[in-house]
Amino acid sequence: MNHRLLTIERPSIRPATQDDTNAISLLEEASFNDPYPSYFLSELARDNPETFLVLTLNNEIVAYGVVDHWEDHDHLISIAVRPDSRRRGFGEALLVELENRLSKERPVRLEVRQGNLAAIELYSKRGFTKTGVAEGYYGDGENAITMEKTFVKEVLVDC
Ligand SMILES: CC(C)(COP(=O)(O)OP(=O)(O)OC[C@H]1O[C@@H](n2cnc3c(N)ncnc32)[C@H](O)[C@@H]1OP(=O)(O)O)[C@@H](O)C(=O)NCCC(=O)NCCS
């Protein structure tokens, strides 16, 4: 009799380490025409130990996302899901976990290509709103849409 082990893919999210840089670079190259160089991704991971996250399936990295802390706001630098793993909720799960790790005392901002409808839909679904257009922002001349999300702080009032 043949016994087969059923492997169940369980997504898991964790902070990136320097050892992940190669896998993240491959994912970056599969996702963008103008990928970030690996040294930049490595620096971002070093500088953002809480908010540079990878999503793994069976220990394989299939998505990553990073928020950098800028002077007056948090900035979503990038989020990407491997092409064969899209539309399975991984991008949204990463974004939710990134948000959970922010102080929420200041806004999160981002730029996204005007033609990147999938990403714009994802950000809109998560409550980001359009704040402007940066003309010719990308190297190939495409405009960026700038978006922002602010968090409502609960205030306890004595009654
Ligand atoms: C944008 C991206 C990260 C979305 O990741 P994903 O895992 O496929 O998205 P999810 O399955 O989590 O979808 C969450 C929501 O995003 C939106 N969305 C995602 N892909 C979409 C698509 N192709 N068309 C329209 N809406 C889409 C939907 O609102 C979706 O919610 P729904 O499933 O209830 O309809 C992914 O398409 C990607 O890696 N793109 C290439 C890299 C990139 O452009 N990153 C953004 C840089 S600013």
The ligand as a Gaussian input file, in Angstrom:
#p B3LYP/6-31G(d) Opt

LIG

0 1
 C        0.028000      44.386000      -5.388000
 C        0.301000      43.006000      -4.839000
 C        1.331000      43.109000      -3.712000
 C       -1.015000      42.409000      -4.286000
 O       -0.716000      41.197000      -3.622000
 P       -1.743000      39.966000      -3.624000
 O       -1.264000      38.989000      -2.626000
 O       -1.932000      39.457000      -5.007000
 O       -3.091000      40.667000      -3.138000
 P       -4.203000      40.023000      -2.217000
 O       -4.565000      38.661000      -2.715000
 O       -3.782000      40.123000      -0.794000
 O       -5.445000      40.998000      -2.499000
 C       -5.895000      41.952000      -1.550000
 C       -6.717000      42.989000      -2.275000
 O       -5.906000      43.707000      -3.200000
 C       -6.659000      44.012000      -4.388000
 N       -6.052000      43.326000      -5.531000
 C       -4.994000      42.488000      -5.516000
 N       -4.680000      42.102000      -6.765000
 C       -5.568000      42.700000      -7.580000
 C       -5.740000      42.693000      -8.985000
 N       -4.951000      41.970000      -9.803000
 N       -6.738000      43.460000      -9.501000
 C       -7.551000      44.196000      -8.695000
 N       -7.429000      44.226000      -7.350000
 C       -6.437000      43.489000      -6.806000
 C       -8.068000      43.533000      -4.106000
 O       -8.756000      44.607000      -3.482000
 C       -7.832000      42.422000      -3.111000
 O       -8.939000      42.203000      -2.286000
 P      -10.027000      41.080000      -2.708000
 O       -9.284000      39.800000      -2.805000
 O      -11.019000      41.119000      -1.571000
 O      -10.576000      41.493000      -4.033000
 C        0.803000      42.042000      -5.964000
 O       -0.046000      42.165000      -7.077000
 C        2.235000      42.300000      -6.412000
 O        3.184000      41.778000      -5.813000
 N        2.396000      43.110000      -7.480000
 C        3.749000      43.387000      -8.021000
 C        4.549000      44.252000      -7.074000
 C        3.857000      45.580000      -6.829000
 O        3.351000      46.220000      -7.751000
 N        3.859000      46.009000      -5.550000
 C        3.285000      47.279000      -5.156000
 C        4.316000      48.349000      -5.275000
 S        3.672000      49.956000      -4.855000

